[in-house]
Amino acid sequence: MKMKKRNLIVAALVIALGAAVYLNWQFGGDNTLLTSSTKELGAAEYVNNDTTVTSPSKTKLSSKQSNYFADARTKREQSQDKVVDIAKEVLEKSDSSTDSKDSAKAQAEKIEKYITYQTNIENLLKAKGFTDCLCCITEKGCSVVVPKEDMKKSSPMIIKDVVYGQTGINFENITITEI
């Protein structure tokens, strides 16, 4: 008796499943996939807006902006290299005290961490559509410089979100400068 009842329930479920599949197919409409190789996956699409959106690759930096970013990166790297060199000298000197060696090691590790954060933030912001950017992290906060042409309403939030996600620096300690 149990076997017949179980078979009857299984048969009813199979029929219900078949009916559901048939109804879904019948009323589901056109099942062709709408794909296009020209669209970018994950790209934002504006609705009810007549403005033209330019892609980041089409936006060109002026020579003044390009020079600024190149010079600022060079100066930042030189100053960080100087601090690392000083820390290395202190570590290599045999007559340095243990406290000064520990301090130099901690300073070198902190600069290494800041360099990694800065590089990650710059790469992430470029991936999010900024043509160029410069990030400088200190103990007090973070400064991000971006081209004026790349700034939109949502840009400050995007920048602060990326910086916070990488460093944990609070939003009020993040400065954004447009050039």
Secondary structure, 3 states (H helix, E strand, C coil): CHHHHHHHHHHHHHHHHHHHHHHHHHHCCCCCCCCCCCCCCCCCCCCCCCCCCCCCCCCCCCHHHHHHHHHHHHHHHHHHHHHHHHHHHHHHCCCCCHHHHHHHHHHHHHHHHHHHHHHHHHHHHHHCCCCCCEEEECCCCEEEEECHHHCCCCHHHHHHHHHHHHHCCCHHHEEEEEC
